[in-house]
């Protein structure tokens, strides 16, 4: 019984449950995707995709770390959170993935 309790406790620390009881999910750039592909997906997310990318612009709060991967993760997640209940996905031409581990930690 103690193993089950410890496993449950560990699960609770690495995942977050939202207020409505659902597991929280984030959309992040896939580590295996090359920067040039991430840049194309980032440009789409911040353009036609409708993500709010104002916070990853120079001199803004989420500009650093200034990498294509970090900026793409921000934009992908912004898009995903904004549109997932309307059918939006975390695909970005296979450049992204869903995680239940808070990427800000």
N, C-alpha and C positions, 0 to 999 in steps of 0.2 A: 504494500500500500504506500509506503514512503517513496518508492520509485515513481509511482504515478503522480503523487503530490509534487515531487521535485520536477518532473517533466512538465507538469501544468504550470508550475511557478516559472520555470525557464521560458515556456511559451509566452507567458504573460509579459515578461520583460523584453522579449525581442519583437513582439507584435503589439500593435495598438488597436484597441477597440474604440470605435467612435461612440458618440453619445447615443445613437440609435441602435447600438449593439452589433453593428456590422464591423468586420475587419477593415481597418483603414488600408488603402492601397495608394501607392505612388507609382508614377510612370517615369522611368529613368533611361538614360542612354545605355545601350548594351556595350559593355566593356570591349567586346570583340569587333565592334563596328569601326571602320577606319574614319578618321577625322573628315575626309572629303565627303563621305556619305552622310555623316552627322551634320555637316554644314548645309547640305542640300535639304535635309529634313528640318533643320533649325530654321532655314530661310522660309520654308513652306509654313511651318508652325507659326512663326511670327508675322507672316504675310497673309496669304489666303486662308490659312488655318484659323486665324483669329485669336491666337494666344496673346496675352498681354505681356510683352517682353520689355516693358519700360524699365523694370527693376534690374535688368541685366545690361543696361546701357552704361557707357563710361560715366564715372562719378556717381553711380547709383548704388543702393545698398547691397545688391546681389551681384555686382560686377565681378568681384573677386570670389573664388579663384577665376582668373581670366583664361579659361580654356574652352575650346569648342565643346568638349564633353560635358563640362559643368554647365555651360550656357544651354546646351541642348537639353540636358536633364531638366533644367528649370523650365524651359519653354514647353517641353513635352508634358511635364506634369501640370503646368498651367492649363494647357489645352485639355488634357485628360480630365482634370477636376471640373473644368468649365462645361465640357460636352459629354461626359460619360453617361449621364442620365438621359441624353438625347441621342444616344447611339454612337457617340465618339469612342474611338478605341486608342489603344497604346501600341499601334503598329509602326507607323512612320517608316514604311517600306522595310520592315524588319530591322530597324535601327534602334528600337527601344524594347523595354520589357517592364512588366509590372512586378513590384516588390511590396511586401508587407512589412519590411523593415524600414523605419524612418531614415531616409538618406541624409538628413541633416545631423544625425548623431554620429 
